[in-house]
Amino acid sequence: MRPSPASALKLLNQRVIDCRLCPRLVAHREQIARDKRRAYLNWTYWGRPVPSFGDMAARLLLIGLAPGAHGANRTGRMFTGDRSGDFLYRALFETGFASQPQSVAKDDGLTLTDAYITAPVRCAPPDNKPQRDEILRCRPYFEQELALLRNVKVIVPLGGIALDAYLCILQDKNLIASRSAFRFGHGVEFETHTGGPRLLCCYHPSQQNTSTGRLTARMLTEIFERARAMIESSQTPVRTHLAHHDRP
Ligand code: SF4
């Protein structure tokens, strides 16, 4: 008997956690976990691939980039334990998608309702920059997840790399002819293919963006307010229509 989507997602997350396919990233994530940051010397760093997080029946899907070295790579939960996460979860809380505004540790009680967070790369990359081959290697996890998240109506890619990672999958499935028709811009919204989730682009809540004012708290909250309105206004159930591909 095939497992339910929720069970399959849990199994997938377990496979992610055990993954060691990218030598550079495995070495980096484990080195960070050994060296630690002075402020976190008492922590046992996670130091492994970070599984996705949230409500498996979500209608809103957030796509990040990769775990932060001393955030998710330390705590083991996406966007948890660094300033990017502080920014993101506060906005999700204010718009009713998160149960609390802070996300500091895996066991802090935070839950998401109607939202799910994933990333095209699950291991912390040096300088926050994954290489193309690493994105490709991690892609089957992302792709399988998209197939299992059957209620998604709105996708918020957090940054251009997140958008491109998603579009690459659509292009390979012949759901779109080209990626260049969909250009990233904060607040830009589009439909990629008939019956697919709508996309609403958002700057990544990296410190580089938030400390410079490129992305403000208000701008981020407005994105999730819009996402909620888009979800509520969609009339028909929408699926990603992506086939389930097992890792060879
Ligand atoms: Fe595995 Fe993805 Fe981490 Fe590479 S980035 S080691 S494919 S989990």
Residues whose N, C-alpha, C, O or C-beta is under 5 A from the ligand:
A	BS01	SF4	V16 C19 R20 L21 C22 L25 P49 V121 R122 C123 E134 R137 C138
